[in-house]
C-alpha cells in the first residue's frame, strides 16, 4: 500500500480510515456469513442488521423524534430535485425556493419542469452567490420552503436555518449533513447524497416527517413515491446495499470515535477557524464568500492569478494534499474539509499554504 | 477469514473471488492515488478510466455496434419499469408486454400507472408462470415489445428471444445478462439490475439503441430521461462509483478468466445440465418449470413436502451451501447459479442433494 494523501475532494470525498479498514477486513467474509457483504441477500438477517443499525444511528445522532423516517433512495440529490415537488407540492399551492447557487438552481429548474408554481423568494445570484440571503418573505400558503444548507461550489453555508413558521422546511444537506447539531423539528424533509459526509456515492439519505407522507399523490410511479420507501423500509426493491453498509460504518465512527454531533461540530469549527484565520491574515489568499456566510465544509479561495492557482494545486498534490482545485464552473481553489478530513489535514494544508506563499517571494 | 460458502443466492449473489480480492487490495489506495476507490472524485482520471473500461468491456462482450450506448442508472430494474414507458412509448401508440411472472407483472403495472395503452399480448399466468408463452401476436403499431428474459422467481427463461419484426424489443435482462451470447440488434433497450450477474446492487446497466433516444420527450424530469445519461456519459450527477468499479472487475473476469460470452454460455449450459439431469432422474426432487422453459440461472424445485424443504435448506447451509430457499412468494427451493457460481459449486450441490435424499430413506 502506498501513502494515503490528505484528501480535500468535494465529493466523493475522504472517508474515515477505520471504516475503510473494516471494509477491507470484511470484504471476503461478512460477519462469518462465508460471503462478501457484496454477496449477501438484502433479505437476510445480515443486511437487516446493517440497514437497521444505520437508521438507528441516524436517529440517535440527529436526535430524531418518532415522527421522522429515515429512507435510502438511489439517484443522488439530483433525483430528489424532481421527487420533492412531485411528492410534496400539494395541488395548486406555491412552492418557495431560496437560490444560493448551482444546486439550488437545479432544484428550482426541476420544480419548474413539472409546472409547479415556483417562487424564488430569495437569491444571492446578483453577487455570484457569495452570500446567504437574509431578507425574504415566505409565502403564507407555500407547500414548503426549499433551501440548500451548504453550497459546495460557492463555499457558503447557512449559519442559522431560515424561519418559516408553519411552512415545512425542505433542505438539501448533501454537503453538511451530520457536520453539526441542529433541531430537525421544523424540517418536513432533509435529503443528502451520501458521498460527502456520510459515505460513498450511490444513495441519498432522505429524512422525512410523517405528515409529509400524507401528501404523496397516489398516481405517481411506484419508485418515485416516498411512501413506497417508507412502507417497505427502503426495500421495495434491492437497495444499494454496500453503500448503506459503508454509511453505517461512517456513522459508527461518528458515534464511537468522534462522540456525536456536538463533538463533530466543535472539531469542524476548529478546522474552519484554522484555515479562515490563516486566509484572513494573508494578503496572498483571498476567500470568495462573505465572512458571515462562509462554509465550514468547503473553503473557497483565490490566489493572485490563475497561473499561481494551477501551480498551487499541482505542488500541493506533490506534497500529498489532493483535491484542491475549485469546481470547473468557477475556477480558483477549494479545500473541502468534511467530517473525515481531520485537524491534521487542515494543519498540513495551512502549513503548505504558508510555504507556497513564501516561495513566491 | 472464515471459509467461503457456495453461494446460491438469487441476488445480491456470488461475485468472482478474483474481483473481491482486487477490491480488498485497492480499498485503501486505488491505483497509487493515495485514496480509496470510494474517495476518488467521479471527475478524476482514475474514475474516468474505470467507467470507460466498463463500457468498452460491455461493448466487446456483447458485440455492440456503434449505434448502442451503455448507461448506468441508479434505482435498479424497478426504476426502469417506469422510465421505459415514460421515455419510449411514443404518443398514442400501444406498448406490448409479455407476462412471464412477478417482474413482468410489475413492469406492466408501472406502464399502466402512467395511463399508457398497455397490451398484454402473451402470458403464462394461468399455469402460475411455469412456462414461456409461444403464441402471441405483436401489435403492428406497438411502440415496443417488452419481455423479461429470465424469471428468477419462477425459474423460467426465454431459450430464443421473441420475434417482433420492426418493433423494437425492450428487455429486462437483470438475471441473465452476460450469461450467454446473443444478437443485440433487434433490441431497442436492454436493462439489468447489476446484482445478479455483473456486480453488487446499486445500479442498473442500460443498453440503448440510439434511435430510441429520439423518442425521449423534452418535458420529462432531467434524471428520468435517458438522453441525460447518454449526453453526459452517465455523469450528469455523481454515479454509483463503487458499483461501476466492481462491475468493471466482474467484466474483466468475464473477458480475461472466462474468455468471453461463448465460453460463459458453455459453462452455464454445463452447470444447468448437471443439476437438471440430476433432478430428472430423481423421484424425490421435482422441477417446477416446463422443460422447454427452464432457466439456466435459477433452478426451482420442490421436495415431497414443505417440512423436508425446510430441512433441506438448513442442512445444506450447514454443509456450506447457502441461499437455497425459494422466493418467499412461491416457497420451495431454488438454486441460483449465475456466472460466478461455478461448476464446482453445482457439483457440490448435486452431491448434497443425493446424500440428503438417501438419508430420508
Interface residues (C-beta under 8 A of the other chain):
Chain A: X1 X2 X3 X4 X5 X7 X9 X10 X11 X12 X13 X14 X15 X17 X20 X21 X23 X24 X27 X28 X29 X32 X33 X34 X35 X36 X38 X39 X40 X41 X42 X43 X74 X75 X76 X77 X78 X79 X81 X82 X86 X109 X110 X113 X114 X193 X195 X200 X201 X202 X203 X219 X220 X221 X222 X223 X224 X236 X237 X238 X239 X240 X241 X242 X243 X246 X320 X322 X323 X328
Chain B: X1 X2 X3 X4 X5 X7 X9 X10 X11 X12 X13 X14 X15 X17 X20 X21 X23 X24 X27 X28 X29 X32 X33 X34 X35 X36 X38 X39 X40 X41 X42 X43 X74 X75 X76 X77 X78 X79 X81 X82 X86 X106 X109 X110 X113 X114 X193 X195 X200 X201 X202 X203 X219 X220 X221 X222 X223 X224 X236 X237 X238 X239 X240 X241 X242 X243 X246 X320 X322 X323 X328
